[in-house]
Amino acid sequence: MKTKEAKKSLDNFNKIPKTKINRTFMEISGYPHYENVCSNILAFFFETKNEHNLRDLFIKSLLQAYWGDINVKKEIETISVEREFYTINRNRLDLLIETDEYIIGIENKIFHFLNNDLKDYEETIDEKEADRTKKVSIKIVLSLNELHDTEIEGNDFKNITYSDFFNKINSNIGDYIIAGDIEYLMYLKGFIATINNLRGNIVESELNTFFNENSTQIDELVKSYSEFTEKIRNMRYPKLQYLMEELMKVPNQKWWIYKKEVLGCEVNINGHTIGVESYYKNNNNNYFGNFIINVCTWEQNDWKVLKNHIFKLCNNNNRVKEGNKNIVLYKTIEYDDNNEKHELTELRNLLTKIEEIKQQK
């Protein structure tokens, strides 16, 4: 991949806003896209008398999404909200809602193809309507992304996306939020966030568009960068080997090299382990620019016991935490071709100080 093309791609990438998407509780539980789970949640919030105290927020918002911006002024109360309603042909409609004025049938689609017998669903809803004179029948396919007309042709079903539905809910919720139960408002917020994480605001994002349009160049860039980093590791590795061989001349010191990058050591102090990790870091175009030496612990219990010693040893309290690992910078050494033993001297001095702590304990 040419350098100019790579730089242009990186410049374009840097212009894209990056948004971190946190996982919702539903996603953590492992059931974010199961249609039955989502339909159960919808049924709970569609029922106007349930303990969420949001009354007809869901019904009105759905009707507004169905009809456009027509204002539904009269408060609506549900007579029934039924799940998995058996149709004439013994299929099952996800939701059937009845109010004083409406019979609403909803087929909920999360990722699955729409291969349902909508004609059977339509006839079932119409039959239900015929039994309740003067009620309006409404037939909806609620989906993550907009369906093609061919998927719902030949019947009276109308496709409404979750995005359109949630937009109406967000527009209307101000009239309900004071009376709403705070616990169920949080559940609703999590449900909306879960669906939004699944739907097109991620798939159709500017960042994903960039990845799709530049996938070949990105693959080439990643490959080139991997080759570059491997080359640098191979250049640094002999120097780390030299340092380790010299340091291992001191008895009972456990030194190791991790992935050709990190020279490390660990010392046991009364059952608690203190570690040293060191590595070269680029400085401009010098691949040996700086030699970084850190003191660390890998377990939280070791940190609790040894942290004051580590802070004193490093002469600073600037800790970096990576999971259970705690890291404090001991020293940054500017690489000098004429003094390759500088790193060795500093590491030896550090181990001497750690041994002194061990003797104190």
C-alpha atoms as one frame of an Amber mdcrd trajectory, in Angstrom:
protein
   0.000   0.000   0.000   1.373   3.402  -0.973   2.275   5.778   1.846   0.246
   8.631   0.361  -2.896   6.470   0.122  -2.416   5.213   3.692  -2.068   8.751
   5.029  -5.193   9.861   3.168  -7.192   6.953   4.620  -5.957   7.734   8.139
  -6.834  11.422   7.697 -10.360  10.464   6.615 -10.636   8.071   9.560  -9.589
  10.783  12.024 -12.369  13.053  10.747 -15.067  10.553  11.748 -16.571  11.113
  15.222 -16.028   8.075  17.444 -18.816   7.070  19.817 -18.405   4.412  22.458
 -21.525   2.241  22.700 -21.974   0.796  26.176 -23.663  -2.570  26.575 -27.131
  -2.566  28.074 -28.311  -4.921  30.811 -30.243  -6.939  28.208 -27.101  -7.348
  26.106 -25.080  -8.416  29.148 -27.738 -11.043  29.920 -27.253 -12.502  26.427
 -30.828 -12.065  25.172 -30.878  -8.755  23.288 -32.450  -9.916  20.023 -34.813
 -12.707  20.989 -38.184 -11.754  19.557 -40.082 -13.358  22.427 -38.172 -11.307
  24.993 -38.784  -8.055  23.096 -42.445  -8.922  22.520 -42.922  -9.600  26.235
 -41.456  -6.184  27.049 -43.665  -4.507  24.436 -46.739  -6.248  25.846 -45.922
  -4.995  29.347 -45.630  -1.364  28.233 -48.635  -1.513  25.880 -50.851  -2.554
  28.795 -52.022   0.845  30.058 -52.905  -0.376  33.554 -49.535  -1.929  34.381
 -47.315  -0.639  37.179 -45.055   1.380  34.869 -47.647   4.206  35.241 -46.944
   5.396  31.696 -50.597   4.833  30.781 -51.117   5.061  26.990 -47.633   6.313
  26.031 -46.918   3.226  23.912 -50.375   2.993  22.289 -50.496   6.673  21.335
 -46.919   6.685  20.054 -47.604   3.614  17.918 -50.759   5.169  16.441 -48.878
   8.371  15.650 -46.138   6.343  13.917 -48.879   4.503  12.007 -50.875   7.573
  10.927 -48.119  10.165  10.755 -48.336  13.274  12.880 -52.063  13.028  13.632
 -52.592  14.046  17.249 -54.399  11.378  19.279 -55.982  13.498  22.010 -58.274
  11.078  23.808 -56.627   8.917  26.487 -56.654   5.268  25.503 -57.117   2.309
  27.831 -56.351  -1.251  26.865 -58.995  -3.903  27.320 -56.526  -6.696  26.637
 -52.970  -7.284  25.439 -52.474 -10.863  24.263 -49.219 -12.606  23.360 -48.886
 -15.384  20.789 -52.528 -15.039  19.723 -53.712 -18.084  17.765 -54.869 -17.257
  14.242 -57.523 -18.925  12.075 -54.863 -21.254  10.601 -53.316 -21.962  14.026
 -50.347 -19.675  13.471 -49.404 -17.251  16.241 -49.508 -13.474  16.029 -46.958
 -11.831  18.343 -49.295  -9.216  19.861 -53.006  -8.530  19.701 -54.156  -5.399
  21.509 -57.753  -4.367  22.075 -58.960  -0.957  23.259 -62.345   0.748  23.217
 -61.737   1.868  19.625 -59.018  -0.316  18.140 -57.991  -3.866  17.377 -54.217
  -3.747  16.824 -52.251  -6.722  15.518 -48.457  -6.540  15.688 -45.938  -8.923
  14.177 -42.537  -8.226  15.764 -39.439  -8.834  13.642 -35.926  -8.815  15.130
 -33.495  -9.946  12.395 -35.614 -12.924  11.283 -36.919 -12.975   7.731 -40.558
 -12.054   7.317 -41.965 -15.367   6.127 -45.155 -15.229   8.199 -48.616 -15.763
   6.730 -49.723 -12.131   6.921 -52.927 -12.936   5.049 -53.882 -15.364   7.814
 -53.024 -12.715  10.425 -55.077 -10.120   8.541 -58.158 -12.348   8.353 -57.831
 -13.141  12.067 -57.667  -9.438  13.007 -60.596  -8.633  10.690 -62.636 -11.419
  12.251 -61.860 -10.056  15.703 -62.918  -6.607  14.487 -66.181  -7.980  13.077
 -67.022  -9.326  16.509 -66.530  -5.826  17.997 -68.632  -3.396  15.971 -67.308
   0.118  15.205 -63.688  -0.744  16.090 -60.817   0.146  13.787 -58.422  -2.650
  12.874 -54.737  -1.782  12.603 -52.164  -4.233  11.285 -48.450  -3.572  11.855
 -45.145  -5.287  11.199 -42.707  -3.739  13.691 -39.132  -4.226  12.483 -35.572
  -3.090  13.087 -35.055  -1.895   9.530 -37.503  -0.829   6.877 -38.979  -3.727
   4.902 -39.297  -3.843   1.123 -42.803  -3.340  -0.233 -42.695  -6.811  -1.758
 -42.385  -8.318   1.733 -45.761  -6.985   2.891 -47.700  -6.653  -0.373 -51.128
  -8.210  -0.852 -52.484  -7.344   2.601 -53.305  -4.392   4.866 -50.213  -4.623
   7.066 -48.075  -1.514   7.371 -44.403  -1.589   8.262 -43.257   0.613  11.171
 -39.609   0.644  12.211 -38.483   0.692  15.819 -36.727   3.959  15.008 -39.997
   5.672  14.025 -41.800   4.163  17.012 -39.120   5.206  19.507 -38.964   8.704
  18.036 -42.656   9.119  18.850 -42.124   7.734  22.354 -39.262  10.167  22.957
 -41.404  13.056  21.686 -44.316  12.131  23.944 -42.631  10.906  27.103 -42.406
  14.393  28.622 -46.162  14.263  29.247 -45.832  10.970  31.149 -42.490  11.081
  32.905 -43.638  12.696  36.166 -46.244   9.998  36.832 -44.046   7.204  35.480
 -42.399   4.768  37.861 -38.663   5.539  37.935 -37.675   1.851  37.964 -39.676
   1.075  34.823 -38.499   4.269  33.134 -34.962   2.906  33.536 -36.070  -0.452
  32.093 -37.630   1.388  29.155 -34.455   3.387  28.596 -32.433   0.155  28.580
 -34.849  -1.520  26.161 -34.687   1.389  23.717 -30.880   1.477  23.962 -30.704
  -2.278  23.303 -32.813  -2.048  20.159 -30.880   1.017  18.978 -27.631  -0.920
  19.445 -29.023  -3.660  17.201 -30.522  -1.535  14.462 -29.223   0.634  11.670
 -27.716   3.466  13.736 -24.746   1.125  14.100 -24.952  -0.714  10.785 -25.415
   2.524   8.850 -23.028   4.636  10.877 -20.427   6.818   9.213 -17.676   4.723
  10.770 -19.065   1.471   9.351 -19.502   3.129   5.962 -15.839   4.108   6.081
 -14.808   0.523   6.922 -16.990  -0.930   4.152 -15.736   1.494   1.511 -12.062
   1.185   2.478 -11.837  -2.467   3.519  -9.142  -3.361   0.931  -6.906  -0.431
   1.889  -7.474  -1.123   5.603  -6.506  -4.798   5.165  -3.345  -3.723   3.358
  -2.583  -1.120   6.022  -3.076  -3.618   8.852  -0.874  -6.164   7.084   1.840
  -3.562   6.480   1.657  -2.353  10.063   1.883  -5.931  11.394   4.981  -6.495
   9.270   6.410  -3.191  10.498   5.837  -3.988  14.190   7.279  -7.479  13.758
  10.354  -5.936  12.169  10.755  -3.568  15.140  10.289  -6.437  17.619  13.003
  -8.411  15.856  15.345  -5.405  16.014  14.760  -4.910  19.756  14.741  -8.562
  20.763  18.530  -9.134  20.689  19.059  -6.124  22.970  16.460  -7.471  25.424
  18.161 -10.874  25.269  21.507  -9.282  26.050  20.030  -7.452  29.044  18.353
 -10.619  30.318  21.524 -12.698  30.005  23.495 -10.108  31.973  20.823  -9.748
  34.648  20.458 -13.535  35.042  24.053 -13.686  36.246  22.716 -12.599  39.618
  21.467 -15.760  41.405  17.757 -16.265  42.164  16.467 -13.522  39.881  13.590
 -14.617  37.594  13.843 -12.677  34.349  11.785 -13.369  31.208  10.911 -11.799
  27.829   7.260 -11.564  26.790   6.445 -11.596  23.043   9.895 -10.217  22.141
   8.764  -6.880  23.611   8.819  -6.795  27.404  11.727  -7.698  29.660  10.343
  -8.575  33.060  11.202  -9.857  36.482   9.271 -10.845  39.591  10.331 -10.920
  43.211   8.478 -12.625  46.032   8.275 -10.590  49.219   6.731 -12.636  52.033
   4.196 -14.277  49.753   3.461 -11.143  47.704   4.823 -10.578  44.211   6.325
  -7.313  42.975   7.201  -7.051  39.299   9.449  -5.098  36.956   8.503  -4.612
  33.306  10.720  -2.782  30.813  10.553  -2.135  27.083  11.735   0.137  24.283
   9.389   2.798  22.951   9.592   4.719  19.684  10.749   8.304  19.859  10.181
   9.979  16.493  11.941   7.679  14.020  14.238   6.097  16.581  12.884   2.617
  17.375  15.034   2.509  20.529  14.136   6.098  21.453  13.239   5.530  25.111
  13.632   2.643  27.500  10.697   2.499  29.917  10.996   0.812  33.306   7.827
   0.183  35.350   7.226  -1.390  38.731   3.976  -3.319  38.996   1.866  -5.934
  40.702  -0.386  -8.378  38.860  -2.798  -9.152  41.711  -4.898  -6.724  43.735
  -3.928  -8.274  47.081  -0.244  -7.771  46.271  -0.911  -4.138  45.394  -2.664
  -3.462  48.711   0.343  -4.759  50.640   3.134  -3.303  48.472   1.744  -0.048
  47.041   3.415   2.288  49.590   6.773   0.649  48.934   6.233   0.981  45.179
   5.275   4.668  45.399   8.388   5.367  47.465  10.553   3.288  45.137   9.342
   5.166  42.055   9.222   8.542  43.775   5.740   9.235  42.432   2.099   8.214
  43.044   0.976   8.066  39.396  -0.604   4.652  39.141  -2.052   3.122  35.946
  -4.603   0.351  36.481  -5.240  -2.371  33.896  -7.700  -4.847  35.378  -5.976
  -6.393  38.401  -2.631  -5.049  37.260  -1.240  -1.864  38.850   1.648  -0.028
  37.171   3.870   2.842  38.362   6.557   4.399  36.175  10.018   4.014  37.679
  12.182   5.670  35.028  12.335   6.684  31.374  15.816   6.405  29.851  16.683
   8.126  26.605  18.496   5.611  24.437  22.154   6.303  23.792  24.026   4.241
  21.191  27.271   5.042  22.952  26.071   3.813  26.334  24.100   0.606  25.835
  24.723  -0.435  29.440  22.693   2.447  30.874  19.516   0.310  30.839  21.381
  -2.544  32.499  22.672  -0.307  35.275  19.211   1.092  36.033  17.601  -2.357
  36.121  20.305  -3.677  38.450  19.894  -0.685  40.755  16.122  -1.196  40.834
  16.456  -4.877  41.720  18.878  -3.957  44.501  16.297  -1.576  45.960  13.579
  -4.230  45.735  15.849  -6.695  47.539  16.311  -4.084  50.284  12.518  -3.913
  50.688  12.497  -7.696  50.927  15.082  -7.595  53.698  13.033  -4.980  55.595
   9.929  -7.167  55.463
